[in-house]
Amino acid sequence: MLAFGTPEKQILIEPIFAQWIQSAHGKTSYGFDILLSSTNGPAFNAGRSIWLPGWLNAINENSNSLFLTIGPGDFLVHHAIALGLHTTTLILVKGALDARGSKLMPDKKDFGYSFPCDGPGRGGTCDISAWDAFYLAVFWMLNTIGWVTFYCIGSTLHYGRFNESSTYLMGWLRDYLWLNSSQLINGYNPFGMNSLSVWAWMFLFGHLVWATGFMFLISWRGYWQELIETLAWAHERTPLANLIRWRDKPVALSIVQARLVGLAHFSVGYIFTYAAFLIASTSGKFEGKKRQKLEQKYHLIRRSSKKEISKVRSLSDKWEIYGKLQSPPRNSAPTRLHRRCFSTGRPRANYRDFGLSGQILREMKAKRGRIEALHYDG
């Protein structure tokens, strides 16, 4: 929410301590006069000439600064990451120290690494095994990794939008997740598919696996045992289907087993979903460079083709040389020229680019006629 729907009441807290640290390393945009950001200090003068040449320019450059300017959104994310790290560590430390026993259950070591509960007699002993500590710590670890990746990628894709929308939940959903999912969702559309279609399938599959994990995590053994018994009862009373029987009665997963299966589904689904989202949302940044390299390669091939072909007089030699050259793109001018010459023989304006005069065109047409005659005789 954005201050309960009233933006004017929103309190934005600046990360003063983090800004102070950046200023001490030479970031001048915050106005702190300390260490490397103090133009009159000895550290500033020494840094420019002795031990850090070029450092101040690198972190204060507007286009590609090593230190991005931080604000209230960074303040919130930094504290969220700190919460995740501390909670994960606390769960692991507690699980390790209480693995063999605790005041609540001194004989815990006798029950093994994993056990669901020891009944109500001890006042509640569910979720206290060493396995439960590891199981819960993995969830918090994935939460923390998610916050870190959201922060790094979200601020990198569009830093200006990140500053505006990172201070409230709807901004993260709308300007980061939904906006950058548009390319991925359009991997398949009414007009066909594109190079992101495989990642679109991976995105859907990851969501399916991730959501399936909750089926094992939330609905425990009793529900699934009753469901299995209901299905077995219906199977035994269905004609033809009851011809297939089993010796042992199916048994549902235990709580410990279901947690393992659910945790695996949750982790794999999260990785698949976010990997597909990350690849698709950043594909535009690399497609431009790839297209530029292909265009440069095409123009280089075309120039070399024109230069070498124009030096040869015989038509057969021309196309022999052309065949040895690296192939240009499918719909390029040389390819269209080759297709038109041998299909219609009609002159085109771009023939002159390759030194194809009227005599050569007539030679091409005659050669085409001889080839067709040979095929007809055969």
Backbone torsions as a table, in degrees:
resi	resn	phi	psi	omega
1	MET	NA	152.1	178.2
2	LEU	-104.0	83.2	-179.5
3	ALA	53.1	46.1	179.6
4	PHE	56.2	39.9	176.4
5	GLY	83.0	3.5	179.4
6	THR	-123.3	92.2	-176.4
7	PRO	-59.0	-29.2	-177.0
8	GLU	-68.5	-15.1	178.6
9	LYS	-97.5	1.6	-178.1
10	GLN	-70.9	135.2	178.3
11	ILE	-102.2	113.3	-179.8
12	LEU	-102.2	119.3	-176.7
13	ILE	-99.2	123.9	179.1
14	GLU	-81.4	139.8	178.0
15	PRO	-78.2	76.3	-174.0
16	ILE	-60.0	-43.7	-176.6
17	PHE	-64.7	-43.9	179.0
18	ALA	-67.0	-37.7	176.6
19	GLN	-65.0	-37.0	178.0
20	TRP	-63.4	-39.9	178.4
21	ILE	-64.8	-43.7	177.6
22	GLN	-63.1	-39.5	178.7
23	SER	-64.8	-37.4	178.1
24	ALA	-63.7	-25.0	177.9
25	HIS	-92.5	3.9	172.4
26	GLY	115.5	0.8	178.5
27	LYS	-74.7	118.6	-172.1
28	THR	-98.5	-6.6	-173.2
29	SER	-72.6	-16.4	-177.4
30	TYR	-87.0	-15.5	178.5
31	GLY	86.4	8.0	176.2
32	PHE	-77.9	137.1	-179.8
33	ASP	-108.2	80.3	-174.4
34	ILE	-149.0	139.3	176.5
35	LEU	47.5	-119.4	-174.0
36	LEU	-69.8	-18.5	177.3
37	SER	-87.3	-4.2	177.3
38	SER	-91.8	112.7	-175.7
39	THR	-68.8	-16.5	-179.0
40	ASN	-98.8	-4.0	-176.2
41	GLY	-83.9	157.0	178.4
42	PRO	-66.1	-31.0	179.8
43	ALA	-65.3	-38.3	178.7
44	PHE	-63.5	-47.5	-178.8
45	ASN	-66.0	-40.2	179.1
46	ALA	-68.8	-35.5	-179.2
47	GLY	-67.2	-29.7	-179.1
48	ARG	-77.6	-23.9	-171.7
49	SER	-123.1	-26.2	-169.8
50	ILE	-108.0	-67.9	-167.2
51	TRP	-110.5	-8.2	177.0
52	LEU	-141.0	60.6	178.7
53	PRO	-68.1	131.0	179.2
54	GLY	84.7	-6.3	-177.4
55	TRP	-66.8	-46.0	-177.7
56	LEU	-64.3	-37.9	177.1
57	ASN	-66.1	-36.1	-177.2
58	ALA	-68.3	-38.0	-176.3
59	ILE	-90.6	-10.1	178.3
60	ASN	-109.8	4.4	179.9
61	GLU	-70.2	137.1	-175.8
62	ASN	-73.5	-36.6	-173.1
63	SER	-82.5	-36.4	-174.0
64	ASN	-146.0	64.4	-176.3
65	SER	-79.0	142.7	175.7
66	LEU	-69.9	-30.7	178.2
67	PHE	-110.6	107.9	175.3
68	LEU	-71.3	145.4	176.9
69	THR	-68.1	129.8	-175.9
70	ILE	-106.8	153.9	-177.1
71	GLY	-146.1	-157.2	-176.7
72	PRO	-60.0	-36.4	178.2
73	GLY	-62.2	-41.3	176.7
74	ASP	-64.8	-36.5	178.0
75	PHE	-59.1	-45.6	-180.0
76	LEU	-66.0	-44.7	-177.1
77	VAL	-67.2	-39.5	178.9
78	HIS	-60.3	-40.3	179.3
79	HIS	-72.7	-33.5	176.2
80	ALA	-64.6	-42.5	178.3
81	ILE	-64.9	-40.6	177.5
82	ALA	-62.5	-40.0	176.8
83	LEU	-60.3	-45.8	-179.5
84	GLY	-63.6	-43.0	-179.8
85	LEU	-65.0	-44.5	-178.3
86	HIS	-68.5	-40.5	-179.6
87	THR	-66.2	-44.1	177.9
88	THR	-60.0	-44.8	179.8
89	THR	-64.5	-41.9	-179.6
90	LEU	-62.3	-42.3	180.0
91	ILE	-64.1	-42.8	-179.6
92	LEU	-67.3	-41.4	179.2
93	VAL	-65.4	-44.7	178.5
94	LYS	-61.5	-42.5	179.5
95	GLY	-65.2	-35.9	179.9
96	ALA	-72.4	-43.0	-177.2
97	LEU	-70.6	-32.3	-177.7
98	ASP	-102.8	17.6	-176.0
99	ALA	-67.0	-36.8	-176.7
100	ARG	-90.9	-24.4	179.9
101	GLY	171.9	161.8	179.4
102	SER	-149.4	176.3	177.9
103	LYS	-63.0	-35.2	178.9
104	LEU	-69.3	-38.1	-176.0
105	MET	-142.9	83.6	-176.2
106	PRO	-63.6	-29.4	-176.8
107	ASP	-96.7	33.1	-176.6
108	LYS	-61.7	-33.3	-177.4
109	LYS	-62.2	-24.5	-179.1
110	ASP	-74.9	-14.3	-178.3
111	PHE	-94.7	-6.1	176.3
112	GLY	92.7	-173.7	-175.8
113	TYR	-69.8	-36.1	-176.8
114	SER	-136.6	134.0	173.6
115	PHE	-153.6	145.9	-175.9
116	PRO	-74.2	-60.2	-178.8
117	CYS	-153.9	162.5	177.5
118	ASP	-117.9	29.3	176.6
119	GLY	82.8	170.9	-176.3
120	PRO	-81.0	-6.0	-174.7
121	GLY	-63.7	-28.6	-179.0
122	ARG	-90.8	2.7	-179.7
123	GLY	89.0	19.4	177.9
124	GLY	104.7	107.3	-177.7
125	THR	-126.2	23.5	177.2
126	CYS	-79.5	148.3	173.8
127	ASP	65.1	31.9	179.1
128	ILE	-120.3	4.8	178.7
129	SER	-76.1	165.1	178.5
130	ALA	-63.3	-34.3	178.0
131	TRP	-64.5	-39.4	179.7
132	ASP	-64.0	-35.4	177.6
133	ALA	-65.5	-44.1	178.2
134	PHE	-65.0	-42.5	-179.2
135	TYR	-59.8	-45.2	-179.8
136	LEU	-71.9	-35.5	179.8
137	ALA	-65.5	-33.9	178.4
138	VAL	-64.5	-39.6	177.6
139	PHE	-62.2	-43.8	178.9
140	TRP	-68.7	-32.9	175.7
141	MET	-63.3	-44.7	178.8
142	LEU	-64.9	-37.6	175.7
143	ASN	-59.7	-46.7	-178.7
144	THR	-64.6	-43.5	177.5
145	ILE	-61.2	-39.6	177.6
146	GLY	-62.0	-43.2	178.7
147	TRP	-64.8	-39.8	179.9
148	VAL	-65.1	-46.3	-178.7
149	THR	-68.1	-39.9	176.5
150	PHE	-59.1	-43.5	-178.0
151	TYR	-66.1	-48.5	-176.9
152	CYS	-65.3	-50.1	-176.8
153	ILE	-72.4	-39.8	-179.3
154	GLY	-63.0	-41.3	179.1
155	SER	-75.1	-22.3	-179.7
156	THR	-81.6	-38.5	-176.4
157	LEU	-62.5	-46.9	-179.5
158	HIS	-153.9	95.7	-172.3
159	TYR	-67.7	-36.5	179.5
160	GLY	-62.8	-43.1	177.9
161	ARG	-67.4	-33.9	179.1
162	PHE	-62.4	-41.6	-179.7
163	ASN	-62.5	-33.2	-176.8
164	GLU	-82.5	-34.7	-169.5
165	SER	-111.6	1.5	-176.3
166	SER	-87.6	2.2	-177.3
167	THR	-98.2	1.3	177.7
168	TYR	-148.6	155.6	-170.6
169	LEU	-63.4	-42.7	-178.0
170	MET	-63.3	-29.8	177.2
171	GLY	-64.8	-40.2	177.2
172	TRP	-65.5	-42.7	-178.7
173	LEU	-67.0	-48.3	-173.7
174	ARG	-76.3	-52.3	-170.6
175	ASP	-87.6	-14.9	177.8
176	TYR	-109.1	-61.5	-174.3
177	LEU	-73.2	-56.9	-173.5
178	TRP	-69.7	-41.6	-178.3
179	LEU	-64.3	-43.8	-177.5
180	ASN	-83.1	-4.3	174.9
181	SER	-86.7	-8.5	-174.8
182	SER	-61.7	-41.9	178.6
183	GLN	-63.5	-38.8	-178.5
184	LEU	-69.0	-42.6	-179.6
185	ILE	-65.0	-31.7	179.6
186	ASN	-86.1	14.6	172.0
187	GLY	-58.2	-35.7	169.3
188	TYR	-121.1	129.6	178.0
189	ASN	-147.3	176.3	-178.5
190	PRO	-60.0	-17.8	-178.0
191	PHE	-94.7	-0.4	179.4
192	GLY	129.2	-149.0	-179.1
193	MET	-134.3	167.4	179.2
194	ASN	-135.0	-167.1	-174.9
195	SER	-69.4	-11.9	-179.8
196	LEU	-95.5	5.8	-175.5
197	SER	-63.2	-37.8	-179.8
198	VAL	-66.0	-34.4	177.7
199	TRP	-74.0	-28.5	174.7
200	ALA	-63.8	-42.2	176.1
201	TRP	-64.5	-41.6	179.1
202	MET	-63.7	-36.5	178.0
203	PHE	-62.4	-46.4	178.8
204	LEU	-66.8	-43.2	-180.0
205	PHE	-63.4	-40.7	178.2
206	GLY	-62.3	-40.4	176.5
207	HIS	-62.8	-40.5	179.9
208	LEU	-63.4	-46.5	179.8
209	VAL	-64.0	-42.8	-179.2
210	TRP	-62.4	-44.5	-178.8
211	ALA	-69.8	-32.5	178.4
212	THR	-63.2	-30.8	179.7
213	GLY	-58.3	-33.6	-178.9
214	PHE	-69.0	-25.1	177.9
215	MET	-62.0	-35.0	178.8
216	PHE	-85.7	-27.8	-174.6
217	LEU	-81.8	-31.8	-172.5
218	ILE	-99.0	-49.0	-179.4
219	SER	-86.7	116.7	-171.8
220	TRP	-95.5	-165.9	-163.8
221	ARG	-60.8	-40.6	-176.0
222	GLY	-59.5	-43.6	-179.9
223	TYR	-61.6	-47.7	-176.9
224	TRP	-70.1	-32.4	177.9
225	GLN	-65.6	-43.9	177.3
226	GLU	-65.4	-37.9	178.4
227	LEU	-64.4	-42.7	178.9
228	ILE	-63.5	-41.9	179.0
229	GLU	-64.6	-36.6	176.9
230	THR	-65.5	-43.6	178.8
231	LEU	-65.6	-39.4	178.3
232	ALA	-64.6	-40.5	177.6
233	TRP	-62.4	-44.4	178.8
234	ALA	-66.4	-35.3	-179.4
235	HIS	-66.1	-41.3	-177.1
236	GLU	-70.7	-17.9	-178.9
237	ARG	-107.4	8.3	178.7
238	THR	-98.1	125.7	178.9
239	PRO	-59.1	148.5	-178.6
240	LEU	69.5	-49.2	179.9
241	ALA	-63.9	-31.8	-177.7
242	ASN	-76.4	0.3	172.6
243	LEU	-70.5	-23.8	178.4
244	ILE	-98.5	119.0	-178.8
245	ARG	-129.0	168.1	176.7
246	TRP	-130.2	152.1	-177.1
247	ARG	-71.5	-49.2	-176.3
248	ASP	-97.0	148.2	178.0
249	LYS	-76.7	131.8	179.2
250	PRO	-61.4	141.0	-178.7
251	VAL	-123.6	137.7	-179.7
252	ALA	-71.7	162.6	176.5
253	LEU	-65.4	147.1	173.1
254	SER	-73.5	171.4	179.6
255	ILE	-61.9	-42.0	-179.5
256	VAL	-65.1	-44.7	179.3
257	GLN	-64.9	-42.1	-179.4
258	ALA	-64.7	-34.9	177.9
259	ARG	-66.3	-37.8	177.5
260	LEU	-65.1	-46.3	179.6
261	VAL	-64.7	-42.8	179.3
262	GLY	-65.1	-40.1	178.5
263	LEU	-64.2	-40.4	178.3
264	ALA	-63.7	-44.1	178.4
265	HIS	-63.6	-43.2	-179.1
266	PHE	-61.5	-45.2	-176.9
267	SER	-68.1	-48.3	-178.5
268	VAL	-64.9	-42.6	178.9
269	GLY	-62.8	-40.1	177.5
270	TYR	-62.3	-45.5	-178.2
271	ILE	-65.2	-45.8	-179.6
272	PHE	-62.5	-45.3	-176.9
273	THR	-64.3	-48.2	-176.0
274	TYR	-73.7	-31.8	177.2
275	ALA	-63.2	-45.1	178.1
276	ALA	-63.3	-42.0	178.4
277	PHE	-62.5	-42.5	-177.8
278	LEU	-65.9	-44.1	-179.2
279	ILE	-64.6	-44.0	-177.5
280	ALA	-71.4	-38.8	-176.6
281	SER	-70.7	-24.6	179.8
282	THR	-103.1	3.8	-176.4
283	SER	-65.3	-33.5	-179.0
284	GLY	-63.3	-28.8	-179.3
285	LYS	-70.7	-25.7	-178.0
286	PHE	-100.4	-23.1	-179.5
287	GLU	-64.8	-37.1	180.0
288	GLY	-63.1	-43.9	178.8
289	LYS	-66.5	-39.0	179.8
290	LYS	-65.3	-42.9	179.5
291	ARG	-64.6	-38.3	179.2
292	GLN	-63.8	-41.7	178.3
293	LYS	-65.0	-39.2	179.0
294	LEU	-65.3	-40.1	178.7
295	GLU	-65.4	-41.4	177.5
296	GLN	-62.9	-40.7	179.0
297	LYS	-65.5	-40.6	-179.6
298	TYR	-63.2	-46.5	-179.5
299	HIS	-65.3	-36.1	176.9
300	LEU	-64.3	-42.7	178.4
301	ILE	-64.7	-42.4	-177.1
302	ARG	-65.6	-40.7	179.1
303	ARG	-64.3	-43.3	179.4
304	SER	-67.1	-35.2	178.7
305	SER	-64.3	-48.1	-179.4
306	LYS	-61.3	-40.1	-176.2
307	LYS	-67.7	-43.7	-176.4
308	GLU	-76.8	-38.5	-178.1
309	ILE	-68.4	-36.2	-176.8
310	SER	-67.0	-18.2	-178.6
311	LYS	-84.4	-11.3	-174.8
312	VAL	-103.6	138.9	-175.4
313	ARG	-91.1	-42.3	-174.6
314	SER	-75.9	139.8	-179.1
315	LEU	-64.7	-44.5	-179.2
316	SER	-62.2	-37.8	177.8
317	ASP	-67.9	-35.2	179.2
318	LYS	-58.9	-50.3	-175.5
319	TRP	-75.7	-22.5	173.6
320	GLU	-66.6	-42.9	176.9
321	ILE	-66.4	-41.7	-178.4
322	TYR	-61.7	-36.2	179.3
323	GLY	-67.6	-27.7	180.0
324	LYS	-80.7	-19.0	179.3
325	LEU	-73.4	159.5	178.6
326	GLN	-67.6	136.9	-174.0
327	SER	-69.1	132.6	174.7
328	PRO	-78.8	176.4	178.2
329	PRO	-56.1	159.9	-169.2
330	ARG	-59.5	-42.5	-175.6
331	ASN	-103.7	26.2	-178.6
332	SER	-76.5	167.9	-178.0
333	ALA	-60.6	-44.4	178.3
334	PRO	-61.0	-37.7	179.6
335	THR	-68.6	-42.5	177.2
336	ARG	-63.4	-37.2	178.5
337	LEU	-61.7	-46.8	179.7
338	HIS	-61.0	-42.5	-177.5
339	ARG	-66.6	-42.4	-178.1
340	ARG	-71.2	-37.5	-178.0
341	CYS	-62.3	-44.1	-173.6
342	PHE	-93.0	-1.6	177.1
343	SER	-105.2	-40.6	-177.3
344	THR	-119.7	-32.7	-176.7
345	GLY	74.8	4.9	-179.0
346	ARG	-79.7	141.7	-177.1
347	PRO	-68.2	149.1	175.3
348	ARG	-132.5	156.9	-175.9
349	ALA	-64.4	-34.1	-175.4
350	ASN	-79.9	1.2	172.4
351	TYR	-60.4	-35.6	-176.2
352	ARG	-63.9	-25.8	178.3
353	ASP	-62.2	-26.4	-178.5
354	PHE	-107.4	14.3	177.4
355	GLY	70.9	27.5	-179.0
356	LEU	-91.6	101.4	-179.5
357	SER	-85.6	-179.8	178.7
358	GLY	-61.7	-37.4	178.5
359	GLN	-61.4	-42.1	-179.3
360	ILE	-67.5	-37.8	178.0
361	LEU	-63.2	-41.2	177.9
362	ARG	-65.4	-37.6	177.4
363	GLU	-64.2	-38.8	177.5
364	MET	-64.1	-42.9	-179.0
365	LYS	-65.6	-40.9	178.7
366	ALA	-65.0	-41.5	179.5
367	LYS	-63.5	-38.7	177.9
368	ARG	-63.7	-39.8	178.2
369	GLY	-64.3	-40.2	178.5
370	ARG	-65.1	-38.1	179.1
371	ILE	-65.6	-42.4	179.1
372	GLU	-65.4	-36.7	178.7
373	ALA	-65.6	-39.6	178.4
374	LEU	-64.1	-40.1	178.0
375	HIS	-65.6	-38.2	-178.8
376	TYR	-67.0	-42.0	179.5
377	ASP	-66.5	-33.7	-179.3
378	GLY	-70.6	NA	NA
